[in-house]
Amino acid sequence: MADNNRTTKILEQLAAEIAASGGLRQLAPEDADAVGVTMFDLPGSDDLTVTVLLSRESLQRAPSQSLVRICSRSDQRNYLGVVTAGPFAEPDGIRADSDILKAVATHRSDYLPPYHGRIQVTILGQELADGTLTPPRLRPLPNSPVFVLNDQEAVKVLNCHGNIRLGLAIGHQSVEVALPSHTKSVLPRHMAILGTTGGGKSTTVAGLVARARAAGVAVIVLDVEGEYTALHEPNDFSPMLASLKDRGLSPAGVPAEKMTVYHLVGRDTANPHHPRRKAFAIQFARLSPYAVMEILDLSDAQKERFFKAYDIAKPLLRDLQIFPQKGNAEHERLAIEVDEFERGYPRITLPLLIDIVRACAVRAESKGEKKRSKRDGDDETDEIPDFAPWCRELQSEEAQRQLAKRIHAANPPGHAISWHALQGRLSRLHRLKVFYDESHSQARPLNYQELIKPGTLSIIDLSDSGFSELNNLAIADILRGVQEAQDKASAQAEKNNQSPTPVLIVIEEAHEFLSDERVSKTPVLFEQVAKICKRGRKRWLGITFVTQLPAHLPKQVLGLCNSFILHKLQDPQVVSLLKRTIGGVDETLWNRLPNLAPGQAIVSFPHLARPLLVSVDPCQGKLKMTD
């Protein structure tokens, strides 16, 4: 009882002293909504970061990644920052690891001491009177009130608006993160979507392509697994349905009339029930001979013979009046201007090359074994190769005689074994029957003008190709074809004083097309892609590289990208590489990367004020192979 009386007297005395001094200090009206105040700096404080203390009531009002405004009243400066650590709860007056709190917790007491919150804020910049941000020259002073920005203010500061929605910014109630489809610094600047299996890459890609198409972008997906061939159907995967409902979204597929599934002739598609399916053939003449050699991984001896056969084919086409045709000035111009580092020689077919290789092998065998002897006055060019030609242009005796003359003039190297090895590699490709041949092809090459129409989604289904070399040949052909079509469309749009249709190409499993292990062996292929990327930026042609193995992508490919969507990545070497490649991502986000939940991603785009942690929207369309 005596102790209670003593406590009562102390409290009465304290109340009297407060009243005598003017009463409790009232907060300034403009600071009534502040969540906390800045703390004094410590010897270990970092530049551009400040510690903010929160009251117990405001502890959960400033979650990680939320934006705050610091009003440094004493010097009349305002600063904008982002919460990069916390909020942490700390007891008042004692250490959180004190013995008394340990004892209380151990004995399961209900005692909870008074406590406050602490957050770490990274300064984004000093806010001027007109709302613009400039690099801060000074730091906020201690005891400066801190306010959490509302969603409208956050959207303005982050500049995350656009017409291609990705998801919601984590740390805010309802801040949408989106991309502007008609801002030249975003989509045409190329993108990488990286993450381990199960991290949510496919969902991100599906939502991105569907919404980009709806925004008027022409979208082309090089789908090596057939995952996206059912995007015209509404999503029926139960876990995603609940997530869609939570976001106020409903299952919805891409309009079937706006989506086409293309597949190689003679190959199946992962979705044989799609209402708009089209088979296509690869045009061998469009492929750079250098890229073909790299993709087929020919040995040095085979490369030498491939070039020799290619060089024999070109004058032979002229002899046979195939290309250039006599008197055709346009053909003559093309024959002179063709750059074989970018594309192949017009009208060269795979059967023609195989026949030339076989004829050279026959010649090498006859020379090596000395089975034939020359009669006096005979010319070796009269010798007709002894083989059944595959190319229809060589099926006459006169055509084979022309071939013999060209082979004799070229004097190809001997060693029939290497010729037969090359013949085997080319014949394997020919047996796939995916290359266009006017005489008996069941499908035509892709119409690239159709692929770049606004608001269309073209899924190139390569899931049944059989082996990666064929996929890579098809991808190389498609990239080159789309580039040429977009070049023409851009030139026409410029002539009409208009903007061309933005085109987005998505390359799934990009590490299989461009491998870091093989980049030194495929310099021409990489240079082709690099040239397409560099030219595409000016012509509204953007490429998105998607892979679960970013360590296998050449560093040069990542260097071509200005935009990144990073799902869960656990490899420290990959994270270290990305740190050197992507600027502006704070250390707390990098620390989160290995533990991101499915559907979460770190998003970095040129139009954003800073990289953001985003909860990506579930896919509204149906994905194949969804677990």
C-alpha positions as CSV (number, residue, x, y, z in Angstrom):
1,M,0.0,0.0,0.0
2,A,2.8,2.4,0.9
3,D,4.4,1.7,-2.5
4,N,1.2,2.6,-4.3
5,N,0.9,5.9,-2.4
6,R,4.5,6.8,-3.2
7,T,3.8,6.1,-7.0
8,T,0.7,8.2,-6.9
9,K,2.5,11.1,-5.3
10,I,5.2,10.9,-8.0
11,L,2.7,10.9,-10.8
12,E,0.8,13.9,-9.3
13,Q,4.1,15.8,-8.9
14,L,5.0,15.0,-12.5
15,A,1.6,16.2,-13.7
16,A,2.0,19.4,-11.8
17,E,5.4,20.1,-13.3
18,I,4.1,19.5,-16.8
19,A,1.2,21.8,-16.2
20,A,3.5,24.5,-14.8
21,S,5.7,24.4,-17.9
22,G,2.7,24.9,-20.3
23,G,1.3,21.4,-20.7
24,L,2.2,18.6,-23.1
25,R,3.8,19.8,-26.3
26,Q,1.4,19.7,-29.2
27,L,2.4,18.5,-32.6
28,A,2.3,21.1,-35.4
29,P,-0.8,20.6,-37.5
30,E,1.3,19.8,-40.6
31,D,3.1,17.0,-38.7
32,A,0.0,15.3,-37.4
33,D,0.2,12.5,-40.0
34,A,3.9,11.9,-39.6
35,V,4.9,8.2,-38.9
36,G,8.2,9.1,-37.2
37,V,11.2,11.3,-37.1
38,T,14.8,11.0,-38.3
39,M,17.5,9.9,-35.8
40,F,21.0,11.2,-35.1
41,D,23.7,9.7,-37.3
42,L,26.2,7.2,-35.8
43,P,29.8,6.6,-36.7
44,G,28.8,3.7,-38.9
45,S,26.1,5.7,-40.8
46,D,26.2,5.4,-44.6
47,D,25.7,8.2,-47.2
48,L,22.2,8.6,-48.6
49,T,20.7,6.5,-45.7
50,V,19.1,7.8,-42.6
51,T,17.5,6.0,-39.6
52,V,13.9,6.8,-38.8
53,L,12.2,6.1,-35.4
54,L,8.5,5.3,-35.4
55,S,6.0,5.4,-32.7
56,R,4.3,2.1,-31.6
57,E,1.1,3.1,-33.3
58,S,2.9,3.9,-36.6
59,L,5.1,0.7,-36.6
60,Q,3.2,-0.9,-39.5
61,R,2.5,2.2,-41.6
62,A,5.9,2.2,-43.3
63,P,6.5,-1.3,-44.7
64,S,9.6,-2.1,-46.7
65,Q,9.8,-0.6,-50.2
66,S,7.3,2.2,-49.3
67,L,8.1,5.7,-50.3
68,V,8.5,8.5,-47.7
69,R,9.0,12.2,-47.6
70,I,11.3,13.7,-45.0
71,C,10.6,17.3,-44.2
72,S,13.8,18.8,-42.7
73,R,12.1,21.8,-41.0
74,S,15.2,23.5,-39.7
75,D,16.7,24.1,-43.2
76,Q,13.4,24.0,-45.1
77,R,14.5,21.1,-47.4
78,N,12.3,18.1,-48.4
79,Y,13.7,14.7,-49.3
80,L,12.2,11.7,-50.9
81,G,13.3,8.2,-49.8
82,V,12.4,4.5,-49.8
83,V,12.3,2.2,-46.9
84,T,15.0,-0.4,-47.5
85,A,15.1,-2.1,-44.1
86,G,12.6,-2.7,-41.4
87,P,10.3,-1.9,-39.8
88,F,12.0,-3.3,-36.7
89,A,10.4,-3.3,-33.2
90,E,12.7,-2.2,-30.4
91,P,11.8,-1.9,-26.6
92,D,12.1,1.5,-25.0
93,G,15.0,2.1,-22.7
94,I,16.4,-1.4,-22.6
95,R,18.2,-3.6,-25.1
96,A,16.1,-6.1,-27.0
97,D,18.4,-8.9,-25.9
98,S,18.5,-7.9,-22.2
99,D,18.3,-10.6,-19.5
100,I,15.0,-9.4,-18.2
101,L,13.3,-9.7,-21.6
102,K,14.9,-13.1,-22.1
103,A,13.5,-14.2,-18.7
104,V,10.0,-12.8,-19.5
105,A,10.0,-14.6,-22.9
106,T,11.4,-17.9,-21.5
107,H,8.7,-18.1,-18.8
108,R,5.9,-17.1,-21.2
109,S,4.9,-14.0,-19.3
110,D,2.3,-11.7,-20.8
111,Y,4.5,-8.7,-20.0
112,L,5.2,-6.5,-23.0
113,P,7.4,-3.4,-22.4
114,P,6.8,-0.1,-24.2
115,Y,8.4,-0.2,-27.6
116,H,8.9,1.8,-30.8
117,G,9.8,1.1,-34.4
118,R,12.9,1.7,-36.5
119,I,13.3,1.8,-40.3
120,Q,16.3,2.5,-42.6
121,V,15.5,4.9,-45.4
122,T,17.6,5.4,-48.6
123,I,17.4,8.9,-49.9
124,L,16.3,9.1,-53.6
125,G,16.9,12.8,-53.9
126,Q,16.0,16.3,-52.7
127,E,12.5,17.4,-53.7
128,L,12.2,20.9,-55.1
129,A,9.2,23.2,-54.9
130,D,7.9,22.0,-58.3
131,G,8.1,18.4,-57.3
132,T,11.2,17.5,-59.3
133,L,14.1,15.5,-57.7
134,T,17.7,16.5,-57.7
135,P,20.7,14.7,-56.2
136,P,20.9,15.7,-52.5
137,R,23.8,17.9,-51.5
138,L,23.0,17.6,-47.7
139,R,21.4,15.1,-45.4
140,P,18.1,15.6,-43.5
141,L,18.6,17.0,-40.0
142,P,17.8,15.0,-36.9
143,N,14.2,15.0,-35.6
144,S,12.7,15.8,-39.0
145,P,9.2,14.4,-39.4
146,V,8.7,11.6,-41.9
147,F,5.5,11.0,-43.9
148,V,4.5,8.0,-46.0
149,L,3.4,8.9,-49.5
150,N,0.0,7.8,-50.6
151,D,-0.5,5.6,-53.8
152,Q,-1.2,8.6,-56.1
153,E,2.0,10.3,-55.0
154,A,4.0,7.1,-55.2
155,V,2.9,6.5,-58.8
156,K,4.0,10.0,-59.7
157,V,7.4,9.7,-58.0
158,L,8.1,6.1,-59.3
159,N,6.9,7.0,-62.9
160,C,5.5,3.4,-63.1
161,H,2.5,4.2,-65.2
162,G,1.8,2.7,-68.7
163,N,-0.6,0.6,-70.7
164,I,1.1,-2.8,-70.2
165,R,0.5,-3.8,-66.6
166,L,2.9,-6.1,-64.9
167,G,1.6,-6.2,-61.4
168,L,1.6,-4.4,-58.0
169,A,4.5,-2.7,-56.3
170,I,5.3,-4.4,-53.0
171,G,5.2,-2.0,-50.1
172,H,2.2,-0.1,-51.4
173,Q,-1.6,-0.7,-51.2
174,S,-2.4,-0.6,-54.9
175,V,0.4,0.9,-56.9
176,E,0.3,-0.6,-60.4
177,V,3.6,-1.1,-62.2
178,A,3.2,-0.9,-66.0
179,L,5.2,-0.3,-69.2
180,P,4.4,2.3,-71.8
181,S,4.1,0.5,-75.1
182,H,4.8,3.6,-77.2
183,T,7.8,5.0,-75.3
184,K,10.9,4.4,-77.4
185,S,13.2,4.1,-74.4
186,V,11.4,1.0,-73.0
187,L,10.3,-1.9,-75.2
188,P,12.7,-1.4,-78.1
189,R,15.6,-1.2,-75.7
190,H,15.4,-5.0,-75.2
191,M,14.6,-7.0,-72.1
192,A,15.8,-10.1,-70.1
193,I,13.5,-12.2,-68.0
194,L,15.6,-14.4,-65.7
195,G,14.8,-16.8,-62.9
196,T,15.0,-20.4,-61.7
197,T,12.4,-23.0,-62.5
198,G,9.2,-22.3,-60.6
199,G,9.9,-18.7,-60.0
200,G,7.1,-17.4,-62.3
201,K,8.9,-16.6,-65.6
202,S,6.2,-18.3,-67.8
203,T,3.4,-16.4,-66.0
204,T,5.3,-13.1,-66.4
205,V,5.9,-13.8,-70.1
206,A,2.2,-14.9,-70.7
207,G,0.8,-11.7,-69.0
208,L,3.4,-9.5,-70.8
209,V,2.6,-10.7,-74.3
210,A,-1.1,-10.8,-73.8
211,R,-1.2,-7.2,-72.6
212,A,1.3,-5.9,-75.1
213,R,-0.8,-7.4,-77.8
214,A,-3.9,-5.6,-76.4
215,A,-1.9,-2.4,-76.4
216,G,-1.3,-2.7,-80.2
217,V,2.1,-4.2,-80.1
218,A,2.9,-7.0,-82.6
219,V,4.1,-9.9,-80.5
220,I,6.1,-12.9,-81.7
221,V,7.0,-15.7,-79.2
222,L,9.6,-18.3,-80.2
223,D,8.2,-21.0,-78.0
224,V,10.5,-24.1,-77.7
225,E,8.3,-25.9,-75.2
226,G,4.8,-25.1,-76.6
227,E,3.8,-23.4,-73.3
228,Y,2.0,-20.5,-74.8
229,T,0.0,-22.2,-77.5
230,A,-3.2,-22.1,-75.5
231,L,-3.3,-18.5,-74.5
232,H,-6.5,-18.0,-76.4
233,E,-8.3,-20.0,-73.7
234,P,-9.1,-18.6,-70.2
235,N,-6.9,-19.7,-67.3
236,D,-8.5,-22.7,-65.5
237,F,-5.6,-23.4,-63.1
238,S,-7.3,-23.2,-59.6
239,P,-4.5,-21.6,-57.6
240,M,-4.3,-18.8,-60.2
241,L,-8.0,-18.3,-60.3
242,A,-7.9,-17.4,-56.6
243,S,-5.1,-15.0,-57.2
244,L,-6.9,-13.4,-60.1
245,K,-10.0,-12.9,-58.1
246,D,-7.9,-11.3,-55.3
247,R,-6.6,-8.7,-57.8
248,G,-10.0,-8.0,-59.3
249,L,-9.0,-9.8,-62.6
250,S,-10.9,-12.5,-64.4
251,P,-9.7,-15.4,-66.6
252,A,-9.6,-14.3,-70.2
253,G,-7.8,-15.6,-73.3
254,V,-6.3,-13.7,-76.2
255,P,-9.0,-13.3,-78.9
256,A,-8.6,-16.4,-81.2
257,E,-8.7,-14.3,-84.3
258,K,-5.7,-12.2,-83.1
259,M,-3.5,-15.3,-82.2
260,T,-1.9,-17.7,-84.6
261,V,0.1,-20.8,-83.8
262,Y,2.9,-21.5,-86.4
263,H,4.7,-24.9,-86.5
264,L,7.3,-26.4,-88.8
265,V,6.0,-28.4,-91.7
266,G,5.9,-32.1,-90.9
267,R,6.1,-31.3,-87.1
268,D,3.3,-31.4,-84.6
269,T,2.2,-28.5,-82.4
270,A,1.7,-28.7,-78.7
271,N,-1.9,-27.5,-79.2
272,P,-3.4,-29.3,-82.2
273,H,-6.8,-27.9,-81.3
274,H,-6.0,-24.3,-81.8
275,P,-8.4,-22.8,-84.4
276,R,-5.6,-20.9,-86.2
277,R,-2.7,-23.2,-86.9
278,K,-0.3,-22.7,-89.8
279,A,2.6,-24.8,-90.9
280,F,5.7,-23.0,-92.3
281,A,8.9,-24.0,-94.0
282,I,12.4,-22.5,-93.5
283,Q,13.9,-20.8,-96.5
284,F,17.5,-22.1,-96.6
285,A,18.7,-19.3,-98.9
286,R,17.9,-16.7,-96.2
287,L,20.4,-18.3,-93.8
288,S,23.9,-16.9,-93.6
289,P,26.3,-19.7,-94.6
290,Y,28.5,-18.6,-91.7
291,A,25.6,-18.9,-89.2
292,V,24.7,-22.3,-90.6
293,M,28.3,-23.6,-90.1
294,E,28.3,-22.3,-86.5
295,I,24.9,-23.7,-85.6
296,L,25.8,-27.1,-87.1
297,D,29.1,-27.0,-85.3
298,L,31.1,-28.1,-88.3
299,S,34.8,-29.0,-88.0
300,D,37.4,-26.9,-89.7
301,A,37.7,-29.4,-92.6
302,Q,33.9,-29.5,-93.0
303,K,33.8,-25.7,-93.0
304,E,36.4,-25.5,-95.7
305,R,34.3,-27.9,-97.9
306,F,31.0,-26.2,-97.1
307,F,32.4,-22.9,-98.3
308,K,33.8,-24.6,-101.4
309,A,30.4,-26.2,-102.2
310,Y,28.7,-22.8,-101.6
311,D,31.1,-21.0,-103.9
312,I,30.5,-23.7,-106.6
313,A,26.7,-23.3,-106.2
314,K,26.6,-19.5,-107.0
315,P,28.1,-19.6,-110.5
316,L,26.2,-22.9,-111.2
317,L,22.9,-21.1,-110.5
318,R,23.9,-18.5,-113.1
319,D,24.8,-21.3,-115.6
320,L,21.4,-22.9,-115.0
321,Q,19.6,-19.6,-115.5
322,I,18.1,-19.8,-111.9
323,F,19.7,-16.8,-110.3
324,P,20.5,-14.3,-111.5
325,Q,18.3,-14.8,-114.5
326,K,19.7,-13.4,-117.8
327,G,18.7,-9.8,-118.4
328,N,17.1,-9.4,-114.9
329,A,18.7,-6.2,-113.5
330,E,17.2,-6.6,-110.1
331,H,18.7,-10.1,-109.8
332,E,22.0,-8.8,-110.8
333,R,21.9,-6.1,-108.2
334,L,20.9,-8.6,-105.5
335,A,23.7,-10.9,-106.5
336,I,26.3,-8.1,-106.1
337,E,24.9,-6.6,-102.9
338,V,24.2,-9.7,-100.9
339,D,26.1,-9.8,-97.6
340,E,26.6,-13.5,-96.7
341,F,27.4,-12.5,-93.1
342,E,23.8,-11.5,-92.8
343,R,21.9,-13.8,-95.2
344,G,22.5,-16.5,-97.7
345,Y,22.8,-16.3,-101.5
346,P,19.3,-16.2,-103.2
347,R,17.9,-19.4,-104.5
348,I,20.5,-21.7,-103.0
349,T,18.7,-24.8,-101.7
350,L,19.8,-27.5,-99.3
351,P,19.4,-30.3,-102.0
352,L,21.6,-28.3,-104.4
353,L,24.4,-28.1,-101.8
354,I,24.1,-31.7,-100.9
355,D,24.4,-32.7,-104.6
356,I,27.5,-30.5,-105.0
357,V,29.0,-32.1,-101.9
358,R,28.2,-35.6,-103.2
359,A,29.7,-34.8,-106.6
360,C,32.9,-33.4,-104.9
361,A,33.1,-36.6,-102.8
362,V,32.8,-38.8,-105.9
363,R,35.5,-36.7,-107.5
364,A,37.8,-37.0,-104.5
365,E,37.3,-40.8,-104.4
366,S,38.1,-41.2,-108.1
367,K,41.2,-39.1,-107.7
368,G,42.4,-40.8,-104.5
369,E,41.8,-44.4,-105.8
370,K,42.9,-43.6,-109.3
371,K,40.0,-45.6,-110.7
372,R,39.7,-43.4,-113.8
373,S,42.4,-42.6,-116.4
374,K,42.4,-39.7,-118.8
375,R,42.5,-40.5,-122.5
376,D,44.6,-38.3,-124.8
377,G,42.8,-35.0,-125.5
378,D,40.0,-35.7,-122.9
379,D,39.2,-33.0,-120.4
380,E,38.4,-33.8,-116.8
381,T,35.4,-31.4,-117.0
382,D,33.7,-33.9,-119.3
383,E,33.5,-36.4,-116.4
384,I,29.9,-36.5,-115.2
385,P,29.6,-37.3,-111.4
386,D,28.1,-40.7,-110.8
387,F,25.2,-40.0,-108.4
388,A,21.4,-39.6,-108.4
389,P,20.8,-35.9,-107.8
390,W,18.3,-34.7,-105.2
391,C,18.0,-31.2,-106.6
392,R,15.6,-31.1,-109.5
393,E,17.7,-28.5,-111.4
394,L,20.5,-31.1,-111.7
395,Q,18.5,-34.1,-112.9
396,S,19.4,-33.5,-116.6
397,E,22.7,-34.8,-118.1
398,E,23.5,-31.3,-119.3
399,A,23.0,-29.8,-115.8
400,Q,25.3,-32.4,-114.3
401,R,27.9,-31.6,-117.0
402,Q,27.7,-28.0,-116.0
403,L,28.2,-29.1,-112.4
404,A,31.3,-31.1,-113.4
405,K,32.8,-28.1,-115.1
406,R,32.2,-25.9,-112.1
407,I,33.8,-28.4,-109.8
408,H,36.8,-28.8,-112.0
409,A,37.2,-25.0,-112.2
410,A,37.0,-24.7,-108.4
411,N,39.4,-27.5,-107.8
412,P,37.9,-28.5,-104.4
413,P,40.1,-30.2,-101.7
414,G,40.3,-34.0,-101.7
415,H,39.8,-36.4,-98.7
416,A,36.5,-38.0,-99.5
417,I,35.9,-38.8,-95.8
418,S,35.5,-35.1,-94.9
419,W,33.2,-34.6,-97.9
420,H,31.1,-37.6,-96.8
421,A,31.0,-36.3,-93.2
422,L,29.7,-33.0,-94.4
423,Q,27.2,-34.7,-96.7
424,G,25.9,-36.6,-93.6
425,R,25.3,-33.5,-91.6
426,L,23.5,-31.8,-94.5
427,S,21.5,-34.9,-95.4
428,R,20.3,-35.1,-91.8
429,L,18.9,-31.6,-92.1
430,H,17.3,-32.4,-95.5
431,R,15.6,-35.6,-94.2
432,L,13.7,-33.4,-91.7
433,K,11.8,-32.0,-94.7
434,V,11.4,-28.5,-93.1
435,F,13.1,-26.5,-95.8
436,Y,11.1,-24.8,-98.6
437,D,11.2,-26.3,-102.0
438,E,9.0,-24.9,-104.8
439,S,8.6,-28.2,-106.5
440,H,7.1,-30.2,-103.6
441,S,7.0,-28.2,-100.4
442,Q,3.8,-28.6,-98.4
443,A,4.1,-25.2,-96.7
444,R,5.5,-21.8,-97.6
445,P,7.9,-19.7,-95.6
446,L,6.5,-17.3,-93.0
447,N,4.9,-14.1,-94.2
448,Y,6.7,-11.7,-92.0
449,Q,4.4,-8.8,-92.9
450,E,1.6,-10.8,-91.3
451,L,3.7,-11.2,-88.1
452,I,4.2,-7.5,-87.6
453,K,0.6,-6.4,-87.8
454,P,-0.5,-4.4,-84.8
455,G,-2.3,-6.2,-82.1
456,T,-1.4,-9.7,-83.3
457,L,0.2,-12.6,-81.3
458,S,2.2,-15.1,-83.2
459,I,3.4,-18.2,-81.4
460,I,6.2,-20.0,-83.2
461,D,5.8,-23.5,-81.8
462,L,9.2,-25.3,-82.0
463,S,8.4,-27.9,-79.4
464,D,8.5,-30.8,-81.9
465,S,11.5,-29.9,-83.9
466,G,13.6,-32.8,-82.7
467,F,16.9,-31.2,-82.0
468,S,18.3,-27.8,-81.0
469,E,20.2,-27.2,-84.2
470,L,17.0,-27.1,-86.1
471,N,15.5,-24.7,-83.5
472,N,18.4,-22.4,-83.9
473,L,18.3,-22.4,-87.7
474,A,14.6,-21.5,-87.5
475,I,15.2,-18.8,-84.9
476,A,18.0,-17.3,-87.0
477,D,15.8,-17.3,-90.1
478,I,12.8,-15.7,-88.2
479,L,14.9,-13.0,-86.6
480,R,16.4,-12.0,-89.9
481,G,13.0,-12.1,-91.6
482,V,11.3,-10.0,-89.0
483,Q,14.1,-7.5,-89.0
484,E,13.8,-7.0,-92.8
485,A,10.0,-6.7,-92.6
486,Q,10.3,-4.1,-89.8
487,D,13.0,-2.2,-91.7
488,K,10.6,-1.8,-94.6
489,A,7.7,-0.9,-92.4
490,S,9.7,1.7,-90.5
491,A,10.9,3.3,-93.8
492,Q,7.3,3.4,-95.1
493,A,6.0,4.9,-91.8
494,E,8.7,7.5,-91.8
495,K,7.8,8.4,-95.4
496,N,4.2,8.9,-94.2
497,N,5.3,10.8,-91.1
498,Q,4.0,8.1,-88.8
499,S,5.4,5.9,-86.1
500,P,5.8,2.2,-87.0
501,T,4.0,-0.6,-85.1
502,P,6.1,-1.7,-82.1
503,V,7.3,-5.3,-82.5
504,L,8.2,-7.5,-79.5
505,I,10.1,-10.8,-80.1
506,V,10.3,-13.2,-77.1
507,I,13.0,-15.9,-77.2
508,E,12.3,-18.7,-74.8
509,E,15.2,-20.8,-73.4
510,A,17.5,-18.2,-74.9
511,H,20.6,-20.0,-73.5
512,E,20.1,-22.8,-76.1
513,F,20.2,-20.3,-78.9
514,L,23.0,-18.2,-77.6
515,S,25.3,-20.1,-75.3
516,D,28.1,-18.6,-73.3
517,E,30.1,-21.8,-73.9
518,R,29.8,-21.4,-77.7
519,V,29.9,-17.7,-78.1
520,S,33.6,-17.8,-79.2
521,K,32.6,-20.5,-81.8
522,T,29.6,-18.6,-83.1
523,P,30.8,-15.0,-83.5
524,V,28.7,-14.5,-86.7
525,L,25.5,-15.7,-85.1
526,F,26.0,-13.4,-82.1
527,E,26.9,-10.5,-84.4
528,Q,23.7,-11.1,-86.3
529,V,21.7,-10.9,-83.1
530,A,23.7,-7.8,-81.9
531,K,23.0,-6.1,-85.2
532,I,19.3,-6.8,-85.0
533,C,19.3,-5.5,-81.4
534,K,21.1,-2.3,-82.3
535,R,19.1,-1.6,-85.5
536,G,15.9,-2.7,-83.8
537,R,16.2,0.1,-81.1
538,K,15.7,2.7,-83.9
539,R,12.9,0.8,-85.6
540,W,10.7,-0.2,-82.7
541,L,11.9,-3.8,-82.7
542,G,12.5,-5.2,-79.2
543,I,13.8,-8.6,-78.2
544,T,13.1,-10.3,-74.9
545,F,15.5,-13.0,-73.8
546,V,14.0,-15.6,-71.3
547,T,16.1,-18.2,-69.5
548,Q,16.3,-20.2,-66.3
549,L,20.1,-20.4,-66.8
550,P,21.3,-16.9,-67.1
551,A,24.9,-18.1,-66.3
552,H,24.8,-19.8,-69.7
553,L,23.9,-16.6,-71.6
554,P,26.9,-14.6,-73.0
555,K,27.7,-11.5,-71.0
556,Q,27.4,-9.6,-74.3
557,V,23.7,-10.6,-74.5
558,L,22.9,-9.1,-71.1
559,G,24.8,-6.0,-72.2
560,L,22.3,-5.6,-75.0
561,C,19.4,-5.3,-72.5
562,N,18.3,-2.2,-70.7
563,S,15.3,-3.8,-69.0
564,F,15.2,-6.7,-66.5
565,I,12.6,-8.8,-64.7
566,L,14.4,-10.9,-62.1
567,H,12.6,-13.8,-60.5
568,K,14.2,-16.0,-57.9
569,L,17.9,-16.5,-58.5
570,Q,20.2,-18.4,-56.0
571,D,23.5,-18.7,-57.8
572,P,25.9,-16.2,-56.1
573,Q,28.0,-15.9,-59.3
574,V,24.9,-15.0,-61.4
575,V,23.8,-12.5,-58.8
576,S,27.3,-11.0,-58.8
577,L,27.2,-10.7,-62.6
578,L,23.8,-9.0,-62.6
579,K,25.0,-6.6,-59.9
580,R,27.7,-5.4,-62.3
581,T,25.2,-5.3,-65.2
582,I,22.1,-3.6,-63.7
583,G,22.5,-0.3,-62.0
584,G,20.4,1.3,-59.3
585,V,19.3,-1.8,-57.5
586,D,19.9,-1.3,-53.7
587,E,21.6,-4.0,-51.7
588,T,18.4,-4.9,-49.8
589,L,16.7,-6.0,-53.1
590,W,19.8,-8.1,-54.1
591,N,19.6,-9.8,-50.7
592,R,16.0,-10.7,-51.3
593,L,16.6,-12.1,-54.8
594,P,17.5,-15.7,-53.6
595,N,14.4,-15.9,-51.5
596,L,11.7,-14.4,-53.7
597,A,8.4,-16.1,-53.6
598,P,6.9,-17.4,-56.9
599,G,5.4,-14.5,-58.8
600,Q,7.6,-11.9,-57.1
601,A,10.3,-10.1,-59.2
602,I,12.7,-7.3,-59.1
603,V,11.8,-5.0,-62.0
604,S,14.2,-2.5,-63.6
605,F,13.1,-0.5,-66.6
606,P,14.4,2.8,-68.1
607,H,11.2,4.7,-67.4
608,L,11.1,3.8,-63.7
609,A,12.5,6.2,-61.1
610,R,14.1,3.2,-59.4
611,P,14.0,-0.6,-59.6
612,L,11.0,-2.0,-57.8
613,L,10.0,-5.2,-56.0
614,V,6.8,-6.3,-57.8
615,S,4.1,-8.9,-57.3
616,V,3.5,-10.0,-60.9
617,D,-0.1,-10.4,-61.9
618,P,-1.3,-14.0,-62.5
619,C,-1.8,-15.0,-66.1
620,Q,-5.4,-14.5,-67.4
621,G,-4.8,-16.9,-70.3
622,K,-4.1,-20.6,-70.1
623,L,-0.6,-21.9,-70.0
624,K,0.2,-25.4,-71.2
625,M,2.3,-27.7,-69.0
626,T,1.2,-25.9,-65.8
627,D,1.9,-28.0,-62.8
